[in-house]
């Protein structure tokens, strides 16, 4: 496996360790950064190996930051996305990960305009919180098998939402977190037979990301529609159903739906079956601004 650097970040909320992959520097060209948040029962090194994100980052000349949850804080290694003390900026784990991100940006000549965050399961839920709370820090977010932020505020409501989906969750739901005004492009992966995190969670994340953009001033225009295309399953590949949302006849960034293993656009990708590992090539084809 590609060598990873060890690091630690400390603030008033505590201390977290991290692993960092740095590509070969290119003179005169700042490096983009991807922040990757592991799921429960995982750690930073294992997540790096399982996702093979470093291999892709090497091709794209990107750095990858892998924050690691402290087992003394959560014995299962889960990020505490369901705890109200860890759901807003400037406190708890969001402040630790955001501070860690800024530390890496400052120390390694990272391009501050090309910083992205993504995560799996509990990590995906925390990645969504980070993107919503720090829209000027993260340019886009990837959520794999995650839960909409704000629909759970304790362990009981988290387990209920994971098993049954976010009940009556809409953009106006009083239980949903306050949203920032700036839209952050969002891509969602979710297995349509996921028995751990109900697939409706991914659908709600996608709908809320689009509703935020509408509230920001996007109006309905002639030619607004959705186009679906389906590719049948083949050897080594699952069936893919991809939905492109068009705005005035033009593809709307941040708003497409696909049911696939790893065919990507910015939007939601619901994987046929239960698929709880990270598709390593999402970055090259889904980056909203490009890495090369």
Secondary structure, 3 states (H helix, E strand, C coil): CCCCEEEEEEECCEEEEEEEECCCCECCECEEEEEEECCCCCCHHHHHHHHCHHHHHHHHCEEEEEEECCCCCCCCCCCCCCCHHHCCCCCHHHHHHHHHHHHHHHHCCEEEEEEEEEEECHHHHHHHHHHHHCCCCCCEEEEECCCCCCCCCCHHHHHHHHHHCCCCCCCCCCCCCCCCCCCCEEEEEEECCCCCCCCHHHHHHHHHHHHHHHHCCCCCCCCCEEEEEEECCECCECCEEEEEEEECCEEEEEEEEEECCCCCCCCEEEECCCCCCCCCCHHHHHCCCCCC
